[in-house]
Amino acid sequence: MTSQLLLGAFLAVVVAAGSYAFRLLTLGGSLAALLLGIIVFGLGGWQWAVPMLTFFLLSSLLSEYGRSRKEQFDTLFDKSYTRDWAQVASNGSLAGVMILLSTLYPTFDFYPIYLGSLAAVTADTWGTEIGVLTKGGTVSVLSMQTVPPGTSGGMSGQGTLAGLIGALVIAFSGFAWYSDLKTAIIVVLAGVVGSFGDSVLGATLQAQYRCEICGKQTERKTHCGRQTTQVAGVARINNDVINLICSVVGALSAWALLLVV
């Protein structure tokens, strides 16, 4: 265990430092990733580390795809491309809790629930990264009316497909440690349900603001150098809160499916 913790700490430092150097994470985000990495690598070993690394590395690469076209959405989203500690926590904290619980209660199999949580945040992240590049065809998850790409609660065919692929990738990344088709299907379904729940909550509870200068709707409290006006959602519920709930929905969906299937 001591050697695994030391190796885990080393790998966590490498990932956190590299992410900061390449501006994937802020300094606070790198420190949060370091702590999470020590838990994941040190306590979980490769079984738990591989899916987490798969999520982080592939999602970071996907963020680079079409970067110049995505710049037009930077002022609409609450956070910038470089992720901070809150984004790391919202996407990965529940996964860390699953590993701690697995260490404390080794007789219970938390692994599929862990994968369900990661599948949900991966599906949501990939769906967003590809969905904003969609030229038309984005609709509100509630009204099914056409909305601009990047709108909270918006869904597109390409984004939905990307989310499904993301959930499949997470299921495959852990397949060597469970190796049965039923669990794989459960993980994918949990990812899809979590991502869909994220869209619904984004359209209903997430705080939305209108810029009084340019008239655009945004997730930010300031825009064009002025304070914006809240037009929807709950003020304290931002995208980080929605992402955390997404991971919880993914985990609970996997648990529920394990009980009934």
C-alpha positions, 0 to 999 in steps of 0.5 A: 500500500505504501509503494502504491501511495508513493506511485500514486502521488508521483503520477498525480504530481505529473498529471497536475503539473502537466495540466498547469503547464499546458493551461488545461487547469488553473493553479487551483485546479491543478492543486485540486487535481493533485489531491484527487489524483493521490486518492484515485491513483494511491488508493484505487490503483490502475483499476480506478485510475485508468477511467479517470485519466481517460475522462480527463485526457480525452476531454481535454483534447476534445476541448482543443477541437475546433478551438477557434470556432468555440471562442465565440461562446467563451463569454456565454459560459460561466467558466473559461477553457482553463478549468479551475478547482470548482470544475475539477471538484464538480466532475471528480469529487464523487468519484473520489468518494467512491474510491474512499468508500471502496477502501472502507467497505471492500466487500461492496462493489462500488466500481460500476457506480464509480464508472456510472458517475464518470460516464455521466460527466464524460457524456455531458462534457463531450456533448457540450464540446461537440454540440457547440460546433453544431450549425443549427439543429440545436433544440431546447430539451424542454420545449424542443424549440430551436435555440442557439448552440451553447444554450443551457439545456440545448441538445443536438444530434451531434452532441447527443451522439458524442455524449453516447460515445463518451459514455461508451469510452468510459465503460470500455476503459474499465472493462478489463476489471469487470468484463461482463456485458451487463455492467457495460450496458449499465454504465453507458445507460447511467452516463446517458441518463446523467447527461440528460438530467444535466440538460434538464437541470441546465434548462430549469435550475441553472442561473441565466443572465441577460446582458443589458448592453448586447442583449445576449443570454449568458451564464455570467454575472457580468458581460460587456463590462456591466452587471447582468440581469438574472432572467431564469434559474436559481442564483446560487446554482451555476454550472459547477453545481449542475455538473456535480448533480450530473455525476450524482445522477449517473452514480445513482442510475448505475446503482439502481440499474444494478439492483433491478437488472 
